[in-house]
Amino acid sequence: MEATMFRTPREAGIVLRHLREEAGLSQAVLAERAGVSKRWLVNFENGKPSVDMSLVMDAFAALGTAFDVVMDSAAQGEQR
C-alpha cells in the first residue's frame, strides 16, 4: 500500500480498517495481535474520537505499518 495521510482519529480508523481488510484479517484476529480488545478496535475503526495513541500505534504495528510525520503545507501556510 502506498503512503496514506490522516489527520483525525476517524481518518486513522478508516485507514486501519482498509489495511486490516487488505490483509484479510478479522477484527478479532487483529485485536489479538495488537493486544487490544475487539470492542476497542471496532470503536476505533468507526471513528471514536477518544483513543489511546499507544493502542493506535500497537494496532498499526500489528499490521506491519509505521508512522511518518510530514509537514502539511496547508497548515504551514496558516501558521505564518
C-alpha positions in Angstrom: 0.0 0.0 0.0 1.3 3.5 -0.8 1.6 6.2 1.9 -1.7 7.4 3.2 -2.1 10.5 5.3 -4.7 11.0 8.0 -5.3 14.0 10.3 -8.1 12.8 12.6 -8.8 9.7 14.7 -11.7 9.0 12.3 -9.4 9.0 9.3 -6.9 6.9 11.1 -9.6 4.3 11.9 -10.6 4.2 8.2 -7.0 3.6 7.1 -6.6 0.9 9.7 -9.8 -0.8 8.6 -8.6 -0.7 5.0 -5.3 -2.2 5.9 -6.9 -4.9 8.0 -9.3 -5.9 5.3 -6.5 -5.8 2.7 -4.5 -8.2 4.9 -7.6 -10.5 5.1 -7.8 -10.2 8.9 -10.9 -10.2 11.1 -11.3 -7.6 13.8 -10.9 -10.3 16.4 -7.6 -11.5 14.9 -6.1 -8.0 14.6 -7.2 -7.1 18.1 -5.5 -10.2 19.5 -2.3 -9.5 17.5 -2.3 -5.8 18.7 -3.1 -6.6 22.3 -6.3 -4.6 22.3 -9.9 -5.6 22.8 -12.2 -6.3 19.9 -14.5 -3.6 21.2 -11.7 -1.0 21.2 -10.8 -1.9 17.6 -14.4 -1.7 16.5 -14.8 1.7 18.2 -11.5 3.0 16.6 -12.4 1.8 13.1 -15.8 3.5 13.5 -14.1 6.9 14.3 -14.4 7.1 18.1 -12.5 10.4 18.8 -11.1 9.5 22.2 -8.5 6.8 21.6 -5.2 5.9 23.4 -2.4 6.8 21.0 -0.2 3.9 22.2 -3.0 1.5 21.3 -3.4 3.1 17.9 0.3 2.6 17.3 0.1 -1.0 18.5 -2.8 -1.7 16.1 -0.9 -0.3 13.1 2.3 -2.1 14.1 0.4 -5.4 14.2 -0.3 -4.9 10.5 3.4 -4.2 9.9 3.0 -0.5 9.3 4.7 2.6 10.9 4.1 6.3 11.1 6.0 9.1 9.3 5.4 12.6 10.4 5.2 15.1 7.5 4.7 18.8 7.3 1.3 19.7 6.0 1.9 22.6 3.5 -1.6 23.9 4.0 -1.1 24.0 7.8 2.3 25.7 7.4 0.6 28.5 5.4 -1.9 29.0 8.2 0.9 29.4 10.8 2.5 32.3 9.0 
